[in-house]
Amino acid sequence: MKIVAKSLCVVLTAFGVASLGHAQTPKARNAPGPAPVPSPAAPQADAAAANNAGWVARCTSASRDAPLECAMEQTAVLSKTGQLIVLVNIRVPGDTRAPVALIQLPLGLNLPVGAKLQVDEGKAVDVAIQTCEARGCYINAPIAADVLAQLRAGKQLKVSFQNLGKETITIPMPLADFATVYDRIK
């Protein structure tokens, strides 16, 4: 998957990818002024696209007698740095067999707005962001049967959220192999 440079620039500047450490280079004692801080445009040129590898499935079990728990996931990462932008994980717990989505978003979000999920040009669904920690912010929600049907038949899942500047960022996640991979984990 490739995200057009314009969308990626919004993502990069929205989340301060240019200066993830938010720290300046240490000054030498005799340095004539503050160390230069990289401009937000510099890393954007390096990371012209975000990639994802498609849906990947895996199943595990706590023991030989325990039921299998299967999951599938897809990530969108910056191609040059490998930084995660969005992770969508869908698991089918062995006990309930009802699919559940875990979505990881980057830090620096306008949390009260939450996020939106939209399959193709269908109706966008609002989802609450439940928690954030050092690696990102998370959404954990059951997947309704009608939404699962849309995902299986769709071409693209759009994950949208707002940065702290209230700019909406939309990350496309291809669904080309969703149905095939989901059939393996259900």
N, C-alpha and C positions, 0 to 999 in steps of 0.2 A: 504494500500500500504506500502510496506517496501522498503527502499532504502538500498542497500547493504552497509555494514560498510565502505568499501573502498571509495565509492562515497561520503558518508556522511562525512568521514574524510576530503576529499578535500573541501567539502562545508564548514565545520566548520572552518578549518584553513584558507580557502580563505577569509572568512568574519570576522575573529577574534571573533567568537562566544565565545571563551574561556574568553575573556575580553571585553564583550560588552560595559561596562561602560568606558573602556580604562583608568581607574583610579586605582591607587594602594591603598591598605589598609592604612589608616592613621597610621603614626608612633607614638609610645609613646615617651615622652620626653627622657627617658633613654634607648630607644631601641638601641641595638648594631649595627644596620645597616638597610638597606632598607627592607621594608616589602616584603615578597616573592610574586612574581607575579605568578599566576597559569600557569602551562605549557599548551600549546595548546592540549596536549594529554589527560589531565584529563577530560574535559567535553566530549570528544569523547567517552570515555568509558561509560559515563552516558547515552549518546544519541546514542544508537546503530542503530536507524532507524528513518526515517521520516514517518509519517502517513498521510493519507488523508481519508476522510469519504465518498468519492464518490461524485457524482454530486447532488446538492441540488437546488430545484427550489422555487421561491417565486414571487408573483405578488402583486403590490401595485397600488393605485390610489390616486391622490391628493384630489379627492372628488368623490361623487357618480356619478356625471355626466361626470367626466374626464375618458379618456380611460385608461385601465389597462396598466401598464408597467411591464413586466415580465423579470426575470433574473434567470440564473442558475450559480452556481459557484462550484469550487472545490479548495481545498487548500492542500498544502504539508507543514506540520509543523514538527519541531523536536519533537519526541514523549516525551522526558523527560522534555523539557522546554516549549513546546507550541509555540516556536518562529516560525513565518511564514517564509517560504523559498520562496514559489511561490503561488500566488492566480490567478486563471483564472476565470473571470466573463464574461458571455455572456448574453447580454440583447437584448430584442426585443422591441424597442420603439413603443409605441402605434400609433404614427403618420406615421412612415415610414414602419414599420413591417420588416425592414432590420436588421439582426443581427449585433451587434457590440461587439468586444472583448475588455476588459480592463484586462491587465495583470500587476500584482504587483510583482516586483522582489526585492531582498534585496539591501541594500546600498553596496558600495564598488565595483562597476562595472567599467569595461573598456567601458565607454560610447560611444566612436566613433565606436566601433565594433557593437554595438547594440545587438540584440538577434536573435535566430533562432527558428523557430517552425517547427516540423517535425511530420507527422502522420506515424506511423509504419516505414517502410523502404522507404517511398516516398521521394520526393524532399524536401529539407529543404528550408524554406522561411525566408528571412532576414526581420526583422522588426526593426524600429528605436525606441530607447528609447527616449520618448519625454520630460520627466521631472522627477525630484527626489525631495523628501521632507523628513521630519524626519522619516516617516514610511517606505519609500522605493522608488524605481524607477518605472515608469509607462510607459506602452505601451497602446495606444488606437487606434484601427483600425477596419474598417468595415470587415466583413467576406464575402468573395466572395462565390458564389454558389458552385463552384468546391471544395473549401476548406471545406465548410459545409458538402458536400457529403462525403468527406474523413473522417471528424470527426465522422459522423454518422456511417460509415462502419468500422472505424478503431478500433484497440485494444489499442493503446497507443499514446498519444501526448507527444513528447519530447520537453521540453523548455530548450534551451541552452543559456548560456551567459558566458562572461569572467570576471574573477576577475581582480583586479589591477595588479596582477602578470602575467596576460595574460594566465592563466590556464582556459581551457574550463570546465564548470560545466554543466552537463545535468541532469535535473530533469524529471523523467517519471511521467506522469499523466494518469491513466487508463481511457479508454473510454468505458468500458463495458456497463454502463447504460446511456451513452450520448444521444443516439437516443431517448430512452424512456422519459428522462427528457426534452429534447428539444421539443418533441411533446407536452408536457404539457404547455410549455411557448410560443410556437409560435402562 
